[in-house]
Structure formats: C-alpha cells, structure tokens
Amino acid sequence: MTEQIRHSDIDDDLSSVLSSLESLQEIPVTEHVAVFDTVQRQLSDLLADVDDA
C-alpha cells in the first residue's frame, strides 16, 4: 500500500521550508548560499515525496 500524502501536510512542510528564507535578512550574505542549498534540497525532497505518493 502506498503512503498517502495529505495536502495540509505538504502545505505545512512547504511553509516551514520557505520560512527558513526569512533568516536571510539577519545573516551575512556570505552565508546565504548555504541557506539556498538547504532550501533547494528540502524542496526537492518534498517534490520526491509527492511523486512517490
């Protein structure tokens, strides 16, 4: 049986990922790439979970 993903779970996860971008205003520009890399990985993981469902 495949795991069913609820729309609200995706919304919560996406909101959490995107909220991490808010930290960009408070950190040095030299640290922005690490935040972008993390967000990109997390978004890719979310998309993979949706594709697998």
mmJSON file of the N, C-alpha and C atoms, coordinates in Angstrom:
{"data_MODEL":{"atom_site":{
"group_PDB":["ATOM","ATOM","ATOM","ATOM","ATOM","ATOM","ATOM","ATOM","ATOM","ATOM","ATOM","ATOM","ATOM","ATOM","ATOM","ATOM","ATOM","ATOM","ATOM","ATOM","ATOM","ATOM","ATOM","ATOM","ATOM","ATOM","ATOM","ATOM","ATOM","ATOM","ATOM","ATOM","ATOM","ATOM","ATOM","ATOM","ATOM","ATOM","ATOM","ATOM","ATOM","ATOM","ATOM","ATOM","ATOM","ATOM","ATOM","ATOM","ATOM","ATOM","ATOM","ATOM","ATOM","ATOM","ATOM","ATOM","ATOM","ATOM","ATOM","ATOM","ATOM","ATOM","ATOM","ATOM","ATOM","ATOM","ATOM","ATOM","ATOM","ATOM","ATOM","ATOM","ATOM","ATOM","ATOM","ATOM","ATOM","ATOM","ATOM","ATOM","ATOM","ATOM","ATOM","ATOM","ATOM","ATOM","ATOM","ATOM","ATOM","ATOM","ATOM","ATOM","ATOM","ATOM","ATOM","ATOM","ATOM","ATOM","ATOM","ATOM","ATOM","ATOM","ATOM","ATOM","ATOM","ATOM","ATOM","ATOM","ATOM","ATOM","ATOM","ATOM","ATOM","ATOM","ATOM","ATOM","ATOM","ATOM","ATOM","ATOM","ATOM","ATOM","ATOM","ATOM","ATOM","ATOM","ATOM","ATOM","ATOM","ATOM","ATOM","ATOM","ATOM","ATOM","ATOM","ATOM","ATOM","ATOM","ATOM","ATOM","ATOM","ATOM","ATOM","ATOM","ATOM","ATOM","ATOM","ATOM","ATOM","ATOM","ATOM","ATOM","ATOM","ATOM","ATOM","ATOM","ATOM","ATOM","ATOM"],
"id":[1,2,3,4,5,6,7,8,9,10,11,12,13,14,15,16,17,18,19,20,21,22,23,24,25,26,27,28,29,30,31,32,33,34,35,36,37,38,39,40,41,42,43,44,45,46,47,48,49,50,51,52,53,54,55,56,57,58,59,60,61,62,63,64,65,66,67,68,69,70,71,72,73,74,75,76,77,78,79,80,81,82,83,84,85,86,87,88,89,90,91,92,93,94,95,96,97,98,99,100,101,102,103,104,105,106,107,108,109,110,111,112,113,114,115,116,117,118,119,120,121,122,123,124,125,126,127,128,129,130,131,132,133,134,135,136,137,138,139,140,141,142,143,144,145,146,147,148,149,150,151,152,153,154,155,156,157,158,159],
"type_symbol":["N","C","C","N","C","C","N","C","C","N","C","C","N","C","C","N","C","C","N","C","C","N","C","C","N","C","C","N","C","C","N","C","C","N","C","C","N","C","C","N","C","C","N","C","C","N","C","C","N","C","C","N","C","C","N","C","C","N","C","C","N","C","C","N","C","C","N","C","C","N","C","C","N","C","C","N","C","C","N","C","C","N","C","C","N","C","C","N","C","C","N","C","C","N","C","C","N","C","C","N","C","C","N","C","C","N","C","C","N","C","C","N","C","C","N","C","C","N","C","C","N","C","C","N","C","C","N","C","C","N","C","C","N","C","C","N","C","C","N","C","C","N","C","C","N","C","C","N","C","C","N","C","C","N","C","C","N","C","C"],
"label_atom_id":["N","CA","C","N","CA","C","N","CA","C","N","CA","C","N","CA","C","N","CA","C","N","CA","C","N","CA","C","N","CA","C","N","CA","C","N","CA","C","N","CA","C","N","CA","C","N","CA","C","N","CA","C","N","CA","C","N","CA","C","N","CA","C","N","CA","C","N","CA","C","N","CA","C","N","CA","C","N","CA","C","N","CA","C","N","CA","C","N","CA","C","N","CA","C","N","CA","C","N","CA","C","N","CA","C","N","CA","C","N","CA","C","N","CA","C","N","CA","C","N","CA","C","N","CA","C","N","CA","C","N","CA","C","N","CA","C","N","CA","C","N","CA","C","N","CA","C","N","CA","C","N","CA","C","N","CA","C","N","CA","C","N","CA","C","N","CA","C","N","CA","C","N","CA","C","N","CA","C","N","CA","C","N","CA","C"],
"label_alt_id":[null,null,null,null,null,null,null,null,null,null,null,null,null,null,null,null,null,null,null,null,null,null,null,null,null,null,null,null,null,null,null,null,null,null,null,null,null,null,null,null,null,null,null,null,null,null,null,null,null,null,null,null,null,null,null,null,null,null,null,null,null,null,null,null,null,null,null,null,null,null,null,null,null,null,null,null,null,null,null,null,null,null,null,null,null,null,null,null,null,null,null,null,null,null,null,null,null,null,null,null,null,null,null,null,null,null,null,null,null,null,null,null,null,null,null,null,null,null,null,null,null,null,null,null,null,null,null,null,null,null,null,null,null,null,null,null,null,null,null,null,null,null,null,null,null,null,null,null,null,null,null,null,null,null,null,null,null,null,null],
"label_comp_id":["MET","MET","MET","THR","THR","THR","GLU","GLU","GLU","GLN","GLN","GLN","ILE","ILE","ILE","ARG","ARG","ARG","HIS","HIS","HIS","SER","SER","SER","ASP","ASP","ASP","ILE","ILE","ILE","ASP","ASP","ASP","ASP","ASP","ASP","ASP","ASP","ASP","LEU","LEU","LEU","SER","SER","SER","SER","SER","SER","VAL","VAL","VAL","LEU","LEU","LEU","SER","SER","SER","SER","SER","SER","LEU","LEU","LEU","GLU","GLU","GLU","SER","SER","SER","LEU","LEU","LEU","GLN","GLN","GLN","GLU","GLU","GLU","ILE","ILE","ILE","PRO","PRO","PRO","VAL","VAL","VAL","THR","THR","THR","GLU","GLU","GLU","HIS","HIS","HIS","VAL","VAL","VAL","ALA","ALA","ALA","VAL","VAL","VAL","PHE","PHE","PHE","ASP","ASP","ASP","THR","THR","THR","VAL","VAL","VAL","GLN","GLN","GLN","ARG","ARG","ARG","GLN","GLN","GLN","LEU","LEU","LEU","SER","SER","SER","ASP","ASP","ASP","LEU","LEU","LEU","LEU","LEU","LEU","ALA","ALA","ALA","ASP","ASP","ASP","VAL","VAL","VAL","ASP","ASP","ASP","ASP","ASP","ASP","ALA","ALA","ALA"],
"label_asym_id":["A","A","A","A","A","A","A","A","A","A","A","A","A","A","A","A","A","A","A","A","A","A","A","A","A","A","A","A","A","A","A","A","A","A","A","A","A","A","A","A","A","A","A","A","A","A","A","A","A","A","A","A","A","A","A","A","A","A","A","A","A","A","A","A","A","A","A","A","A","A","A","A","A","A","A","A","A","A","A","A","A","A","A","A","A","A","A","A","A","A","A","A","A","A","A","A","A","A","A","A","A","A","A","A","A","A","A","A","A","A","A","A","A","A","A","A","A","A","A","A","A","A","A","A","A","A","A","A","A","A","A","A","A","A","A","A","A","A","A","A","A","A","A","A","A","A","A","A","A","A","A","A","A","A","A","A","A","A","A"],
"label_entity_id":["1","1","1","1","1","1","1","1","1","1","1","1","1","1","1","1","1","1","1","1","1","1","1","1","1","1","1","1","1","1","1","1","1","1","1","1","1","1","1","1","1","1","1","1","1","1","1","1","1","1","1","1","1","1","1","1","1","1","1","1","1","1","1","1","1","1","1","1","1","1","1","1","1","1","1","1","1","1","1","1","1","1","1","1","1","1","1","1","1","1","1","1","1","1","1","1","1","1","1","1","1","1","1","1","1","1","1","1","1","1","1","1","1","1","1","1","1","1","1","1","1","1","1","1","1","1","1","1","1","1","1","1","1","1","1","1","1","1","1","1","1","1","1","1","1","1","1","1","1","1","1","1","1","1","1","1","1","1","1"],
"label_seq_id":[1,1,1,2,2,2,3,3,3,4,4,4,5,5,5,6,6,6,7,7,7,8,8,8,9,9,9,10,10,10,11,11,11,12,12,12,13,13,13,14,14,14,15,15,15,16,16,16,17,17,17,18,18,18,19,19,19,20,20,20,21,21,21,22,22,22,23,23,23,24,24,24,25,25,25,26,26,26,27,27,27,28,28,28,29,29,29,30,30,30,31,31,31,32,32,32,33,33,33,34,34,34,35,35,35,36,36,36,37,37,37,38,38,38,39,39,39,40,40,40,41,41,41,42,42,42,43,43,43,44,44,44,45,45,45,46,46,46,47,47,47,48,48,48,49,49,49,50,50,50,51,51,51,52,52,52,53,53,53],
"pdbx_PDB_ins_code":[null,null,null,null,null,null,null,null,null,null,null,null,null,null,null,null,null,null,null,null,null,null,null,null,null,null,null,null,null,null,null,null,null,null,null,null,null,null,null,null,null,null,null,null,null,null,null,null,null,null,null,null,null,null,null,null,null,null,null,null,null,null,null,null,null,null,null,null,null,null,null,null,null,null,null,null,null,null,null,null,null,null,null,null,null,null,null,null,null,null,null,null,null,null,null,null,null,null,null,null,null,null,null,null,null,null,null,null,null,null,null,null,null,null,null,null,null,null,null,null,null,null,null,null,null,null,null,null,null,null,null,null,null,null,null,null,null,null,null,null,null,null,null,null,null,null,null,null,null,null,null,null,null,null,null,null,null,null,null],
"Cartn_x":[0.842,0.0,0.898,0.574,1.377,0.932,1.882,1.582,0.876,-0.219,-0.972,-0.533,-0.223,0.213,-0.971,-1.238,-2.333,-1.863,-2.754,-2.45,-1.968,-2.591,-2.206,-0.794,-0.376,0.994,1.993,1.689,2.565,2.622,1.47,1.434,2.269,2.15,2.913,4.409,4.787,6.2,6.751,5.988,6.418,6.552,5.619,5.697,6.925,7.216,8.395,9.678,9.762,10.944,11.096,10.018,10.084,10.342,9.892,10.132,11.621,12.376,13.821,14.484,13.833,14.369,14.3,13.439,13.314,14.589,15.383,16.625,17.671,17.458,18.449,18.71,17.716,17.89,18.81,18.944,19.691,21.07,21.431,22.732,23.571,24.887,25.753,25.492,25.679,25.463,26.311,27.471,28.348,27.728,26.722,26.054,24.765,24.375,23.134,23.159,24.28,24.364,24.011,24.485,24.176,22.671,22.016,20.562,19.858,20.279,19.669,19.849,21.039,21.295,20.373,20.198,19.328,17.878,17.419,16.041,15.835,16.782,16.663,16.579,17.401,17.377,16.044,15.554,14.286,13.118,13.134,12.071,12.128,13.329,13.475,12.942,13.219,12.708,11.174,10.599,9.131,8.54,9.143,8.652,8.789,9.868,10.062,8.986,8.646,7.603,6.263,5.976,4.715,4.705,5.832,5.925,5.756,6.242,6.166,4.762,3.966,2.627,1.652],
"Cartn_y":[-1.166,0.0,1.243,2.229,3.441,4.404,5.162,6.156,7.335,7.744,8.858,10.145,11.163,12.438,13.396,13.991,14.949,16.32,17.037,18.374,19.284,19.185,20.052,19.756,18.484,18.135,18.82,18.819,19.457,20.959,21.566,22.997,23.343,22.546,22.783,22.634,21.577,21.353,22.47,22.865,23.925,25.245,25.544,26.765,26.768,25.635,25.516,25.758,25.149,25.322,26.786,27.371,28.752,29.741,29.423,30.329,30.423,29.404,29.466,30.568,30.993,32.093,33.426,33.513,34.749,35.065,34.063,34.283,35.025,35.111,35.746,37.195,37.881,39.284,39.459,38.401,38.51,37.869,37.281,36.628,37.286,37.158,37.745,37.131,37.936,37.481,36.251,36.155,35.007,33.693,33.752,32.544,32.225,33.08,32.882,31.615,31.313,30.137,28.87,28.752,27.567,27.456,28.586,28.578,28.168,28.75,28.396,26.911,26.387,24.962,24.085,24.459,23.695,23.753,24.949,25.099,24.292,24.352,23.611,22.108,21.604,20.174,19.789,20.635,20.339,20.372,21.331,21.389,20.177,19.757,18.559,17.328,17.243,16.118,16.127,17.317,17.425,16.983,17.418,17.015,15.508,14.941,13.495,12.743,13.259,12.614,12.665,13.776,13.919,12.957,12.88,11.974,10.515,10.175,8.785,8.409,9.407,9.141,8.719],
"Cartn_z":[0.0,0.0,0.0,-0.845,-0.898,0.182,0.666,1.692,1.034,1.608,1.052,1.754,0.958,1.496,1.491,2.636,2.737,2.259,1.62,1.116,2.244,3.403,4.523,5.009,4.919,5.301,4.374,3.089,2.118,2.381,2.636,2.925,4.152,5.199,6.423,6.167,5.458,5.155,4.271,3.271,2.369,3.119,3.963,4.765,5.649,6.224,7.083,6.293,5.116,4.27,3.867,3.396,2.922,4.051,5.237,6.363,6.696,6.345,6.593,5.767,4.697,3.887,4.628,5.608,6.38,7.153,7.426,8.165,7.335,6.041,5.169,5.549,6.031,6.411,7.607,8.405,9.655,9.61,8.492,8.41,7.313,7.413,6.392,5.011,3.982,2.61,2.302,2.895,2.636,3.099,3.953,4.445,3.682,2.758,2.018,1.165,0.562,-0.307,0.462,1.678,2.485,2.742,2.975,3.189,1.902,0.773,-0.513,-0.821,-0.552,-0.792,0.05,1.303,2.198,1.725,1.355,0.877,-0.402,-1.303,-2.565,-2.304,-1.389,-1.053,-0.438,0.476,1.14,0.15,-0.774,-1.779,-2.702,-3.062,-3.897,-3.177,-1.882,-1.085,-1.044,-0.88,-0.874,-2.198,-3.296,-4.613,-4.829,-4.347,-4.478,-3.688,-2.513,-1.706,-2.426,-3.077,-3.812,-5.015,-5.711,-6.871,-6.462,-5.258,-4.802,-4.317,-4.007,-3.435,-4.515],
"occupancy":[1.0,1.0,1.0,1.0,1.0,1.0,1.0,1.0,1.0,1.0,1.0,1.0,1.0,1.0,1.0,1.0,1.0,1.0,1.0,1.0,1.0,1.0,1.0,1.0,1.0,1.0,1.0,1.0,1.0,1.0,1.0,1.0,1.0,1.0,1.0,1.0,1.0,1.0,1.0,1.0,1.0,1.0,1.0,1.0,1.0,1.0,1.0,1.0,1.0,1.0,1.0,1.0,1.0,1.0,1.0,1.0,1.0,1.0,1.0,1.0,1.0,1.0,1.0,1.0,1.0,1.0,1.0,1.0,1.0,1.0,1.0,1.0,1.0,1.0,1.0,1.0,1.0,1.0,1.0,1.0,1.0,1.0,1.0,1.0,1.0,1.0,1.0,1.0,1.0,1.0,1.0,1.0,1.0,1.0,1.0,1.0,1.0,1.0,1.0,1.0,1.0,1.0,1.0,1.0,1.0,1.0,1.0,1.0,1.0,1.0,1.0,1.0,1.0,1.0,1.0,1.0,1.0,1.0,1.0,1.0,1.0,1.0,1.0,1.0,1.0,1.0,1.0,1.0,1.0,1.0,1.0,1.0,1.0,1.0,1.0,1.0,1.0,1.0,1.0,1.0,1.0,1.0,1.0,1.0,1.0,1.0,1.0,1.0,1.0,1.0,1.0,1.0,1.0,1.0,1.0,1.0,1.0,1.0,1.0],
"B_iso_or_equiv":[0.0,0.0,0.0,0.0,0.0,0.0,0.0,0.0,0.0,0.0,0.0,0.0,0.0,0.0,0.0,0.0,0.0,0.0,0.0,0.0,0.0,0.0,0.0,0.0,0.0,0.0,0.0,0.0,0.0,0.0,0.0,0.0,0.0,0.0,0.0,0.0,0.0,0.0,0.0,0.0,0.0,0.0,0.0,0.0,0.0,0.0,0.0,0.0,0.0,0.0,0.0,0.0,0.0,0.0,0.0,0.0,0.0,0.0,0.0,0.0,0.0,0.0,0.0,0.0,0.0,0.0,0.0,0.0,0.0,0.0,0.0,0.0,0.0,0.0,0.0,0.0,0.0,0.0,0.0,0.0,0.0,0.0,0.0,0.0,0.0,0.0,0.0,0.0,0.0,0.0,0.0,0.0,0.0,0.0,0.0,0.0,0.0,0.0,0.0,0.0,0.0,0.0,0.0,0.0,0.0,0.0,0.0,0.0,0.0,0.0,0.0,0.0,0.0,0.0,0.0,0.0,0.0,0.0,0.0,0.0,0.0,0.0,0.0,0.0,0.0,0.0,0.0,0.0,0.0,0.0,0.0,0.0,0.0,0.0,0.0,0.0,0.0,0.0,0.0,0.0,0.0,0.0,0.0,0.0,0.0,0.0,0.0,0.0,0.0,0.0,0.0,0.0,0.0,0.0,0.0,0.0,0.0,0.0,0.0],
"pdbx_formal_charge":[null,null,null,null,null,null,null,null,null,null,null,null,null,null,null,null,null,null,null,null,null,null,null,null,null,null,null,null,null,null,null,null,null,null,null,null,null,null,null,null,null,null,null,null,null,null,null,null,null,null,null,null,null,null,null,null,null,null,null,null,null,null,null,null,null,null,null,null,null,null,null,null,null,null,null,null,null,null,null,null,null,null,null,null,null,null,null,null,null,null,null,null,null,null,null,null,null,null,null,null,null,null,null,null,null,null,null,null,null,null,null,null,null,null,null,null,null,null,null,null,null,null,null,null,null,null,null,null,null,null,null,null,null,null,null,null,null,null,null,null,null,null,null,null,null,null,null,null,null,null,null,null,null,null,null,null,null,null,null],
"auth_seq_id":[1,1,1,2,2,2,3,3,3,4,4,4,5,5,5,6,6,6,7,7,7,8,8,8,9,9,9,10,10,10,11,11,11,12,12,12,13,13,13,14,14,14,15,15,15,16,16,16,17,17,17,18,18,18,19,19,19,20,20,20,21,21,21,22,22,22,23,23,23,24,24,24,25,25,25,26,26,26,27,27,27,28,28,28,29,29,29,30,30,30,31,31,31,32,32,32,33,33,33,34,34,34,35,35,35,36,36,36,37,37,37,38,38,38,39,39,39,40,40,40,41,41,41,42,42,42,43,43,43,44,44,44,45,45,45,46,46,46,47,47,47,48,48,48,49,49,49,50,50,50,51,51,51,52,52,52,53,53,53],
"auth_comp_id":["MET","MET","MET","THR","THR","THR","GLU","GLU","GLU","GLN","GLN","GLN","ILE","ILE","ILE","ARG","ARG","ARG","HIS","HIS","HIS","SER","SER","SER","ASP","ASP","ASP","ILE","ILE","ILE","ASP","ASP","ASP","ASP","ASP","ASP","ASP","ASP","ASP","LEU","LEU","LEU","SER","SER","SER","SER","SER","SER","VAL","VAL","VAL","LEU","LEU","LEU","SER","SER","SER","SER","SER","SER","LEU","LEU","LEU","GLU","GLU","GLU","SER","SER","SER","LEU","LEU","LEU","GLN","GLN","GLN","GLU","GLU","GLU","ILE","ILE","ILE","PRO","PRO","PRO","VAL","VAL","VAL","THR","THR","THR","GLU","GLU","GLU","HIS","HIS","HIS","VAL","VAL","VAL","ALA","ALA","ALA","VAL","VAL","VAL","PHE","PHE","PHE","ASP","ASP","ASP","THR","THR","THR","VAL","VAL","VAL","GLN","GLN","GLN","ARG","ARG","ARG","GLN","GLN","GLN","LEU","LEU","LEU","SER","SER","SER","ASP","ASP","ASP","LEU","LEU","LEU","LEU","LEU","LEU","ALA","ALA","ALA","ASP","ASP","ASP","VAL","VAL","VAL","ASP","ASP","ASP","ASP","ASP","ASP","ALA","ALA","ALA"],
"auth_asym_id":["A","A","A","A","A","A","A","A","A","A","A","A","A","A","A","A","A","A","A","A","A","A","A","A","A","A","A","A","A","A","A","A","A","A","A","A","A","A","A","A","A","A","A","A","A","A","A","A","A","A","A","A","A","A","A","A","A","A","A","A","A","A","A","A","A","A","A","A","A","A","A","A","A","A","A","A","A","A","A","A","A","A","A","A","A","A","A","A","A","A","A","A","A","A","A","A","A","A","A","A","A","A","A","A","A","A","A","A","A","A","A","A","A","A","A","A","A","A","A","A","A","A","A","A","A","A","A","A","A","A","A","A","A","A","A","A","A","A","A","A","A","A","A","A","A","A","A","A","A","A","A","A","A","A","A","A","A","A","A"],
"auth_atom_id":["N","CA","C","N","CA","C","N","CA","C","N","CA","C","N","CA","C","N","CA","C","N","CA","C","N","CA","C","N","CA","C","N","CA","C","N","CA","C","N","CA","C","N","CA","C","N","CA","C","N","CA","C","N","CA","C","N","CA","C","N","CA","C","N","CA","C","N","CA","C","N","CA","C","N","CA","C","N","CA","C","N","CA","C","N","CA","C","N","CA","C","N","CA","C","N","CA","C","N","CA","C","N","CA","C","N","CA","C","N","CA","C","N","CA","C","N","CA","C","N","CA","C","N","CA","C","N","CA","C","N","CA","C","N","CA","C","N","CA","C","N","CA","C","N","CA","C","N","CA","C","N","CA","C","N","CA","C","N","CA","C","N","CA","C","N","CA","C","N","CA","C","N","CA","C","N","CA","C","N","CA","C","N","CA","C"],
"pdbx_PDB_model_num":[1,1,1,1,1,1,1,1,1,1,1,1,1,1,1,1,1,1,1,1,1,1,1,1,1,1,1,1,1,1,1,1,1,1,1,1,1,1,1,1,1,1,1,1,1,1,1,1,1,1,1,1,1,1,1,1,1,1,1,1,1,1,1,1,1,1,1,1,1,1,1,1,1,1,1,1,1,1,1,1,1,1,1,1,1,1,1,1,1,1,1,1,1,1,1,1,1,1,1,1,1,1,1,1,1,1,1,1,1,1,1,1,1,1,1,1,1,1,1,1,1,1,1,1,1,1,1,1,1,1,1,1,1,1,1,1,1,1,1,1,1,1,1,1,1,1,1,1,1,1,1,1,1,1,1,1,1,1,1]
}}}
